[in-house]
Amino acid sequence: MTDDRRRVRGAEYEQVGGDYLQKRQLNQGAAGWVLLAGLGVAYVISGDFAGWNFGIAEGGWGGLLIATVLMAVMYTCMVFGLAEMASAMPVAGAGYGFARRAMGPLGGFATGTAILIEYSIAPAAIAAFIASYIQALGLFGGLAPWVIYLLAYGVFVGIHLYGVGEALKLMFAITALAVVGLVITVIALLPKFSASNLTNIDPGAAAGASEFLPFGYAGVLAAFVYGIWFFLAVEGVPLAAEEARDPQRDMPKGIIAAMSILLVTAALMLFLVPGAAGAEAMQASGNPLPEALRIALGEDSTIADLVNYIGLAGLVASFFSIIYAYSRQLFALSRAGYLPRVLSVTSGRKTPHLALIVPGAIGFILATALTYGMDGPDEGLADGMASAGALLINIAVFGATVSYVLLMLAHILLRRKEPELERPYRTPGGTATTGIALVLAVTAVIATFFVDEVAAGWTAAIFVAALAYFWFYSRHHLVASAPEEEFAALADAEKDLA
């Protein structure tokens, strides 16, 4: 081993030149807590417009209700834990950085990889829903889905390449418009609500089947995946830590405010959309809000058309913001040497251009391949888009839930191993709170196999392959001066002194 390398906890670190980090700098001070809260809502708001309703097909409305309540508890507890860790360790690696300090390089890479799977796949699912909304409106002369996917990735990756400040402000404006769309939907559907519409699916023969749980007890577990879709990716707010003005104060305020808003919007959509249009009609829709409005108000409803247009804004907001999230997670892992270092080089506008483009290309290929391969031309591209979206949700949720398990373990371990770590914000209830999230996250991982064991199995195989890459290659080529590694190195040094 040469003098510029050192071994720590089974990993080998290289000392790099002074220009290494200069070529990998983000635009600091671009976001306050209001923009961070907007970012958190933007990550998730597409889940209010499409995707969650597939849970009705798995568990009926009652099963989805139970699943959503449990997932809301999981996310709320998790957000409190993340707020604490983000205030103590404000780095772009976020989840990877937290787990790295608590569980070493392997735990950090495993967490970062799971998050990267989630954030790389979620935009592909959202692209399928964007195409569904566009085709429902008959826009652009009936463009083929793959063209819509290509345009979506091309335009919004391009905006991120231009600069983070401009991207976050545009994202905030689009998100505000999407919230207006949800408000319009609530006002329009409220007079049409009937509790009987929630349970209009005939019970099957499964164990525990009833009007409330038409697919039995097992349907509740299968619906977890879609209950998660109401909140998926809110945990990405800490990825903006190095671009926040005052991360120690702004991170907790931003992520908790975002979660509070999402709890309200999830409850409203879950009750009012199937409550006005019927659970049976909503269980397979690629654009449930406009379809519910047309059922409740008539096919020629102007409000339905308006919400359909605004729904595009909601989908775009999440698509746009999760592109930001995957680029920052990939940037951090690459900067520290866990993934090829070239992926973290930033442009003159301080944007990680390859970290934006590479996952975007993968997402485009996946969305296109699944859309045209799911049902084929005999069933129609509308079914292909909906099926592709549902499958991609399951893949994204698998990555997400694995990361949640590791993140909550990180919080519990850090509380026990480093009780004196400066924590500007502390989780209410401490490790009991994150322990609840941990148990529910493990259950959610299991649920992904109930929905599609093949997709979950392939995703798990990719995850294992990534761990093999770390074990045999990247752990021997880590970068000592990366911020996340410096946080961990400082902790190790303090431990040695003690």
C-alpha positions in Angstrom: 0.0 0.0 0.0 1.5 3.4 -1.0 1.9 6.4 1.3 -1.2 8.1 -0.1 -3.5 5.3 0.9 -4.8 4.2 4.3 -7.0 1.4 5.5 -10.0 2.1 7.8 -12.6 -0.4 8.9 -12.0 -2.7 5.9 -11.8 0.0 3.3 -8.9 1.7 1.6 -8.8 5.4 1.2 -6.9 7.5 -1.3 -5.7 11.1 -0.7 -6.6 13.1 -3.8 -5.3 16.4 -5.2 -6.6 19.7 -4.1 -8.4 20.2 -7.4 -10.5 17.0 -6.9 -13.2 18.6 -4.8 -13.0 21.9 -6.7 -14.3 20.0 -9.7 -17.1 18.6 -7.6 -18.8 21.6 -6.0 -22.5 22.4 -5.6 -24.1 25.8 -5.4 -24.3 26.6 -1.7 -26.9 28.8 -0.1 -29.5 28.2 -2.9 -32.4 27.1 -0.7 -34.1 28.2 2.6 -36.6 26.1 4.6 -39.6 27.2 2.5 -38.0 26.0 -0.7 -36.9 22.8 1.1 -40.5 22.2 2.2 -41.6 22.8 -1.3 -39.0 20.3 -2.5 -40.3 17.7 -0.1 -43.9 18.2 -1.3 -42.7 18.2 -5.0 -41.0 14.9 -4.5 -44.2 13.3 -3.5 -47.2 15.2 -5.0 -47.4 13.1 -8.1 -48.5 10.3 -5.7 -51.7 12.2 -5.1 -52.5 12.4 -8.8 -51.8 8.8 -9.8 -50.4 5.5 -8.6 -51.9 5.2 -5.1 -55.2 3.9 -6.6 -53.6 0.7 -7.8 -53.7 -0.3 -4.1 -57.4 -0.6 -4.4 -56.9 -3.5 -6.8 -54.6 -5.2 -4.3 -56.5 -4.7 -1.0 -59.8 -2.9 -1.8 -60.4 0.5 -0.3 -60.3 -0.8 3.2 -57.0 -2.6 2.7 -55.5 0.5 1.1 -56.8 2.6 4.0 -55.2 0.4 6.6 -52.0 0.3 4.6 -51.9 4.1 4.1 -52.4 4.7 7.8 -49.6 2.4 8.7 -47.3 3.9 6.1 -48.2 7.4 7.3 -47.1 6.4 10.8 -43.9 4.9 9.4 -43.0 8.0 7.4 -43.9 10.4 10.2 -41.6 8.6 12.6 -38.9 8.3 10.0 -39.0 12.0 9.1 -38.4 12.9 12.8 -35.4 10.7 12.7 -34.1 12.1 9.5 -34.6 15.6 10.7 -32.2 14.9 13.6 -29.6 13.3 11.5 -29.8 15.9 8.8 -29.3 18.7 11.3 -26.2 16.9 12.8 -24.7 15.9 9.5 -25.7 18.3 6.7 -24.0 16.7 3.6 -25.2 16.0 0.1 -25.0 12.2 0.7 -27.8 12.5 3.2 -29.0 8.9 3.9 -25.7 7.4 2.7 -23.8 9.8 4.9 -25.9 9.0 8.0 -25.6 5.3 7.5 -21.9 5.6 6.7 -21.2 7.1 10.1 -23.3 4.6 11.9 -22.5 1.4 10.1 -19.2 2.0 8.2 -18.6 2.0 4.5 -20.6 -1.1 3.7 -23.7 0.1 5.5 -23.3 3.5 3.9 -23.0 2.1 0.4 -25.9 -0.3 0.9 -28.1 2.6 2.0 -27.0 4.9 -0.8 -27.5 2.2 -3.4 -31.1 1.4 -2.2 -31.9 5.1 -2.3 -30.4 5.4 -5.8 -32.6 2.5 -7.0 -35.6 4.3 -5.6 -34.8 7.7 -7.1 -33.7 6.3 -10.5 -36.8 4.3 -11.0 -39.5 6.6 -9.5 -39.2 9.1 -12.4 -39.7 6.3 -14.9 -43.0 5.4 -13.2 -44.1 9.0 -13.1 -43.2 9.4 -16.8 -45.7 6.6 -17.6 -48.4 8.6 -15.7 -47.5 11.8 -17.5 -48.0 10.0 -20.8 -51.4 8.7 -19.5 -52.5 12.2 -18.6 -51.3 13.7 -21.9 -53.1 11.0 -23.9 -56.3 11.4 -21.9 -56.3 15.0 -23.0 -55.4 14.2 -26.6 -52.5 16.6 -26.5 -49.7 16.9 -29.1 -51.5 15.0 -31.8 -51.4 11.6 -30.0 -47.6 11.4 -29.5 -46.3 7.9 -28.9 -45.5 7.2 -25.2 -41.8 6.7 -25.9 -41.7 10.2 -27.4 -43.3 11.7 -24.3 -40.8 9.9 -22.1 -37.9 11.3 -24.2 -39.3 14.8 -24.1 -39.9 14.7 -20.4 -36.4 13.5 -19.6 -34.8 15.8 -22.1 -36.6 19.0 -21.0 -36.3 18.5 -17.2 -32.9 17.1 -17.1 -31.9 20.1 -19.3 -33.4 22.6 -16.8 -31.4 20.9 -13.9 -28.2 21.2 -16.0 -28.8 24.9 -16.2 -28.6 25.4 -12.5 -30.0 24.4 -9.1 -31.3 27.8 -8.0 -33.4 28.2 -11.1 -34.6 24.6 -11.0 -35.7 24.7 -7.4 -37.7 28.0 -7.9 -39.4 26.6 -11.0 -40.1 23.4 -9.1 -41.7 25.4 -6.3 -44.0 27.2 -8.7 -45.1 24.0 -10.4 -45.8 22.4 -7.0 -47.9 25.3 -5.9 -50.0 24.9 -9.1 -50.4 21.2 -8.4 -51.6 21.9 -4.8 -54.2 24.2 -6.4 -55.3 21.3 -8.5 -55.8 19.1 -5.5 -57.9 21.9 -3.8 -60.1 22.2 -6.9 -60.6 18.4 -6.9 -61.6 18.4 -3.2 -64.1 21.2 -3.6 -65.6 19.5 -6.7 -65.9 16.0 -5.3 -67.0 16.8 -1.7 -70.7 17.2 -2.6 -70.6 13.9 -4.5 -69.1 11.8 -1.7 -70.9 8.7 -0.6 -69.4 6.2 1.9 -71.1 3.4 0.0 -68.8 4.1 -3.0 -65.8 3.2 -1.0 -66.9 -0.5 -0.6 -68.5 -1.2 -4.0 -66.1 -4.1 -4.9 -67.6 -7.5 -4.5 -65.8 -9.6 -1.9 -63.7 -12.6 -3.2 -63.0 -15.9 -1.6 -59.7 -14.9 0.2 -59.4 -15.4 3.9 -61.0 -12.5 5.7 -62.8 -11.2 2.6 -65.6 -8.7 3.3 -67.0 -5.5 1.8 -64.4 -3.5 3.6 -61.6 -6.0 2.7 -62.8 -7.6 -0.6 -59.4 -9.3 -1.1 -59.0 -10.5 2.4 -56.3 -9.9 5.0 -53.4 -10.5 2.5 -54.6 -7.6 0.4 -53.7 -5.2 3.2 -50.1 -6.2 3.0 -50.1 -6.0 -0.8 -51.5 -2.5 -0.6 -48.6 -1.3 1.5 -46.7 -0.6 -1.8 -49.3 1.9 -2.9 -49.9 3.4 0.5 -46.2 4.3 0.4 -46.7 6.1 -3.0 -48.5 8.9 -1.1 -45.2 9.7 0.7 -42.4 8.1 -1.3 -39.3 10.3 -1.6 -40.1 12.9 1.0 -36.9 11.5 2.7 -35.0 13.1 -0.1 -35.1 16.6 1.4 -31.7 16.2 3.2 -30.0 15.6 -0.1 -30.2 19.4 -0.5 -28.1 20.0 2.6 -25.0 21.4 0.9 -27.2 23.8 -1.1 -29.2 25.0 1.9 -28.6 28.4 3.5 -28.7 27.1 7.1 -29.0 23.3 7.0 -28.9 22.8 10.8 -32.1 24.9 11.2 -33.7 24.7 7.8 -33.6 20.9 7.3 -35.8 19.9 10.2 -38.3 22.7 9.5 -38.4 21.9 5.8 -38.9 18.1 6.0 -41.4 18.2 8.8 -43.5 20.9 7.1 -43.5 18.9 3.9 -44.6 15.7 5.7 -47.4 17.7 7.4 -48.8 18.8 4.1 -48.6 15.4 2.5 -50.5 13.8 5.4 -53.4 16.1 4.6 -53.4 15.6 0.9 -53.1 11.8 1.2 -56.2 11.7 3.4 -58.3 13.9 1.1 -57.4 11.9 -2.0 -57.9 8.5 -0.4 -61.4 9.4 0.8 -62.8 11.7 -1.8 -61.7 10.2 -5.1 -63.1 6.7 -4.7 -65.8 8.1 -2.4 -67.2 10.1 -5.3 -66.5 7.8 -8.3 -66.5 4.4 -6.7 -63.5 2.2 -5.6 -64.1 -0.3 -8.4 -63.8 2.4 -11.1 -60.6 3.8 -9.6 -58.6 0.6 -9.1 -56.8 0.5 -12.5 -57.0 4.1 -13.7 -53.8 5.8 -15.0 -55.3 9.2 -14.3 -57.7 8.7 -11.3 -58.5 12.4 -10.4 -59.8 13.5 -13.8 -61.6 10.2 -14.3 -63.3 10.5 -10.9 -64.4 14.0 -11.8 -65.8 12.9 -15.1 -67.7 10.1 -13.4 -69.0 12.4 -10.7 -69.7 15.5 -12.8 -70.2 14.2 -16.4 -67.9 13.4 -19.3 -67.9 16.9 -20.6 -66.8 18.4 -17.2 -64.7 21.5 -17.6 -63.4 21.0 -14.1 -62.2 17.5 -15.0 -60.3 18.9 -18.0 -58.8 21.6 -15.8 -57.6 19.1 -13.2 -56.3 16.9 -15.9 -54.1 19.8 -17.1 -53.1 20.7 -13.6 -52.4 17.0 -12.8 -49.7 17.2 -15.4 -48.1 19.9 -13.2 -48.3 17.6 -10.2 -46.6 14.8 -12.1 -44.0 17.1 -13.5 -43.2 18.5 -10.1 -42.3 15.1 -8.7 -40.6 14.0 -11.9 -38.6 17.2 -11.9 -37.6 17.1 -8.2 -36.8 13.4 -8.1 -34.3 14.0 -10.9 -32.7 16.4 -8.6 -32.6 13.8 -5.8 -31.1 11.0 -7.9 -28.4 13.3 -9.2 -27.3 14.4 -5.7 -27.3 10.8 -4.3 -25.2 9.6 -7.3 -23.0 12.7 -7.0 -22.2 11.9 -3.3 -21.5 8.2 -3.8 -19.3 9.0 -6.8 -17.5 11.9 -5.1 -16.5 9.5 -2.3 -15.3 6.8 -4.7 -18.1 4.2 -4.1 -19.2 4.6 -7.8 -17.0 5.8 -10.8 -15.6 9.2 -9.8 -16.3 10.7 -13.2 -20.0 10.8 -12.4 -19.5 13.5 -9.7 -17.7 16.1 -11.9 -19.7 19.3 -11.9 -20.1 21.8 -14.8 -19.3 25.5 -14.8 -22.8 26.1 -13.3 -21.9 23.6 -10.5 -24.4 20.9 -11.6 -23.3 17.2 -11.7 -24.1 16.7 -15.4 -23.3 13.0 -15.7 -25.1 12.3 -12.5 -28.2 13.9 -14.1 -27.9 12.3 -17.5 -27.0 8.6 -16.8 -29.9 7.7 -14.5 -32.2 9.6 -16.8 -31.1 7.4 -19.7 -31.7 4.3 -17.7 -35.1 5.4 -16.6 -36.1 6.3 -20.2 -35.1 2.9 -21.4 -36.9 1.1 -18.6 -40.2 3.0 -19.1 -40.1 2.5 -22.8 -39.3 -1.2 -22.6 -42.0 -1.9 -20.0 -44.7 0.1 -21.7 -44.3 -1.7 -25.0 -43.6 -5.0 -23.5 -46.2 -5.3 -20.8 -49.4 -5.9 -22.7 -48.4 -5.4 -26.3 -50.4 -3.7 -29.1 -53.3 -6.1 -28.8 -54.2 -4.8 -25.3 -53.4 -1.2 -26.2 -50.7 1.3 -25.1 -53.0 2.7 -22.4 -52.9 -0.6 -20.6 -49.1 -0.8 -21.2 -48.5 2.6 -19.6 -50.6 1.7 -16.6 -49.0 -1.7 -16.1 -45.5 -0.2 -16.6 -46.3 2.4 -14.0 -47.5 -0.1 -11.5 -44.5 -2.4 -12.0 -42.0 0.5 -11.7 -43.7 1.7 -8.5 -43.0 -1.8 -7.0 -39.3 -1.6 -8.0 -38.9 1.9 -6.6 -40.7 1.0 -3.4 -38.4 -2.0 -2.9 -35.4 0.3 -3.0 -37.1 2.8 -0.8 -38.1 0.4 1.9 -34.7 -1.3 2.1 -33.2 2.2 2.6 -35.7 3.0 5.3 -34.7 -0.1 7.3 -31.0 0.9 7.1 -31.7 4.6 7.8 -33.7 3.8 11.0 -31.0 1.4 12.1 -28.5 4.2 11.6 -30.5 6.6 13.8 -30.8 4.0 16.6 -27.1 3.1 16.4 -25.9 6.7 16.3 -28.0 7.5 19.4 -26.3 4.6 21.2 -22.8 5.0 19.9 -22.5 8.8 19.8 -24.8 10.2 22.5 -22.7 13.3 22.7 -23.0 14.1 19.0 -24.2 17.7 18.5 -27.8 17.5 17.4 -29.5 20.9 16.8 -32.8 19.0 16.4 -33.7 15.8 18.4 -36.3 13.3 17.5 -39.4 13.3 19.7 -39.5 9.9 21.5 -35.9 9.1 20.4 -35.2 5.6 19.3 -38.7 4.4 20.2 -40.0 6.6 17.4 -37.5 5.3 14.8 -38.0 1.8 16.1 -41.6 2.0 15.1 -40.6 3.1 11.6 -38.0 0.3 11.5 -40.6 -2.4 12.2 -43.0 -1.0 9.6 -40.2 -0.6 7.0 -39.3 -4.3 7.4 -43.0 -5.2 6.8 -43.1 -3.0 3.7 -40.0 -4.7 2.2 -41.9 -8.0 2.6 -45.0 -6.5 1.0 -43.1 -5.8 -2.3 -42.9 -9.5 -2.8 -46.6 -9.9 -2.4 -47.3 -7.5 -5.2 -44.7 -8.8 -7.7 -42.2 -11.3 -6.5 -40.4 -11.4 -9.9 -39.8 -7.6 -10.0 -38.8 -7.5 -6.3 -36.5 -10.5 -6.8 -34.8 -8.9 -9.8 -34.4 -5.7 -7.9 -32.9 -7.5 -4.9 -30.5 -9.3 -7.3 -29.3 -5.9 -8.7 -28.9 -4.6 -5.1 -26.7 -7.7 -4.3 -24.7 -7.2 -7.4 -24.0 -3.6 -6.4 -22.8 -4.8 -3.0 -20.5 -7.2 -4.8 -19.0 -4.3 -6.8 -18.4 -2.5 -3.5 -16.8 -5.4 -1.9 -14.5 -6.4 -4.7 -13.6 -3.0 -6.1 -14.8 0.3 -4.8 -14.0 -0.2 -1.1 -10.4 -0.3 -2.2 -10.7 3.1 -4.0 -12.6 5.4 -1.6 -11.8 9.2 -1.3 -10.7 10.3 2.2 -11.6 14.0 1.7 -15.2 13.5 0.6 -17.4 15.3 3.2 -19.4 12.2 4.2 -16.1 10.3 4.8 -14.6 13.2 6.7 -17.6 13.2 9.1 -17.0 9.5 9.7 -13.2 9.8 10.0 -13.7 12.6 12.7 -15.9 10.2 14.6 -13.3 7.4 14.4 -10.6 9.8 15.5 -12.6 11.0 18.5 -13.3 7.4 19.5 -9.5 6.6 19.3 -8.7 9.6 21.5 -11.3 8.4 24.0 
